[in-house]
Every structure is written in C-alpha cells, then in structure tokens.
Amino acid sequence: MTHYYFDTSALVKYYIAEMGTQWVKALIEKRDGGQWINMLSTSALTWVETISAFSKRHRSKEISPRLYTALTDRFLVDGRTRYSCLPVDDATISLAVELIQRHPLRAYDAVQLATALRLNQVLRDNRFPPLTFVSADGVLCQAAEAERLATVNPNELEEE
C-alpha cells in the first residue's frame, strides 16, 4: 500500500474537473479486489479549505447550487470514510512556523506541509515506506522537495 498526503489544491481535483483530475481520480479510486490500494491522508485544515473552494465556485456561479450541495455532501462523506484526517496540534503549528522561515509559503500551505512531514516521520519511525506529497501548488511542491519529500503535482502530469 502506498501512502499519499493530499493538500487541498490536489484533493479538490477529485471533486471538480480541472487539469490533473484524471490522475487524481485514478489514484484515489484504485482498488484491488474491492480493497483500496492507496492510503490517503490530509490535514483537518483541508475540510475548511475544500468547503471554501466549493463555496467560492458557488458564489461566482461556476457551479450550481445543486452541484455545490452534492460536492459538499460527497466530500464530507469521503472525509469520514476514505481519508485519514490528521489534527493540527501545537507541534504542527511550531513546525509550520519553522517552514515559513525556510520557504516562501503561505500560512495554510505551511500547515499542510508540516502535517505531511510529521506523518512521514511517523511512517519512517515505524519502518513504513515514506509518503508521497501531492499538491497542485508549485511553490509548495518545491518546499516539500527541499524538505526531502517525494512530490507529485497533478498539474504537471499529462492527462490521458
């Protein structure tokens, strides 16, 4: 089983069609005999950011009220059943502050990266393979790479 950490910019692609959506869907939906192939984690912060992304598109009339409700409902169900939600605690905030001092990150992006780095350390400490950090933000991917995480930016993958 491969472990992926999704930030909001990548996870939203699962719900709203845009560049990189096909790759994200294939990875999230991959099964073997009915069992999920990939472990998916994200920050509790992702709930706020994802609903915010849906709300912004709804307010700008990019998506209908009906689609907005359907996306929100689906995301909340998936959040309880498919994604491992990691808390934002004091240690995560402290690491995020350090990351902001090393990299040109926005505050929430630093929290996402800090959460992924802490999870990656737990995986390594328990002799599991390291995670792959998935983000559609180039600056965030560069920072994750500088922090020695494997990264994937779905915007940079060819759609098949």
RAJONOR-V230817 format. One record per residue. PSI is psi in whole degrees, 0 to 359 (* if undefined). Layout:
BEGIN
PSI ; PSI
END
This chain:
BEGIN
131 ; 139 ; 126 ; 140 ; 121 ; 128 ; 175 ; 319 ; 329 ; 320 ; 325 ; 331 ; 336 ; 333 ; 330 ; 125 ; 123 ; 181 ; 131 ; 353 ; 317 ; 317 ; 315 ; 314 ; 316 ; 318 ; 314 ; 321 ; 358 ; 126 ; 160 ; 111 ; 35 ; 349 ; 141 ; 139 ; 323 ; 140 ; 130 ; 126 ; 156 ; 172 ; 152 ; 332 ; 331 ; 328 ; 313 ; 313 ; 321 ; 313 ; 324 ; 317 ; 317 ; 316 ; 319 ; 315 ; 327 ; 313 ; 325 ; 4 ; 23 ; 332 ; 150 ; 162 ; 322 ; 316 ; 321 ; 312 ; 316 ; 316 ; 315 ; 313 ; 315 ; 316 ; 317 ; 322 ; 312 ; 322 ; 325 ; 334 ; 337 ; 327 ; 142 ; 117 ; 121 ; 137 ; 157 ; 102 ; 182 ; 321 ; 322 ; 317 ; 318 ; 317 ; 321 ; 320 ; 317 ; 318 ; 321 ; 328 ; 338 ; 335 ; 154 ; 67 ; 148 ; 160 ; 308 ; 327 ; 322 ; 321 ; 319 ; 312 ; 319 ; 319 ; 315 ; 318 ; 319 ; 318 ; 317 ; 321 ; 320 ; 316 ; 312 ; 319 ; 331 ; 16 ; 32 ; 158 ; 151 ; 158 ; 168 ; 128 ; 124 ; 121 ; 146 ; 15 ; 113 ; 319 ; 317 ; 320 ; 320 ; 318 ; 318 ; 319 ; 319 ; 332 ; 10 ; 32 ; 143 ; 138 ; 154 ; 131 ; 108 ; 338 ; 341 ; 3 ; 143 ; 135 ; 135 ; *
END
